[in-house]
Amino acid sequence: MIGLGHRAAAMIASMQTADPGVSIRAVADPDTEGARRRLAMVGNAGVRLFPSADAMLEDPADYDGVVIGTRCHLHTRMAIKVASTGLPLFLEKPVAISPEELGALREAFRGREDEVAVSFPL
């Protein structure tokens, strides 16, 4: 999980309710204490916390996929980081906030479009 605000924590709780096999292994969020509190609220207290996406993604083999729940202006940047790992991605919307970001995101996942899901919880 990259970014764990209130919306992302609610999404994770919903995913785990729908499928008890869903588990969070790691969270990258510069607000590690806030992330720790939100994890405890949704019953995921033993998760590894990282201060940055770069630190969390150093060993992508540890993960089955990544959920991005950062602030909107970071979605594309974080998704492109994930693209370089080859991991499947669940991306909160908006996926980009400019035509340039949209083009960069398209290129990053070209040929792997079926490995990206865009959230639309509302």
Secondary structure as UniProt FT lines:
FT   HELIX           6..18
FT   TURN            20..21
FT   STRAND          26..28
FT   HELIX           32..41
FT   TURN            42..43
FT   TURN            45..46
FT   STRAND          48..50
FT   HELIX           53..56
FT   TURN            57..58
FT   HELIX           60..62
FT   STRAND          66..68
FT   HELIX           72..74
FT   HELIX           75..83
FT   TURN            84..86
FT   STRAND          89..91
FT   HELIX           99..108
FT   TURN            109..111
FT   HELIX           113..115
FT   STRAND          116..118
//
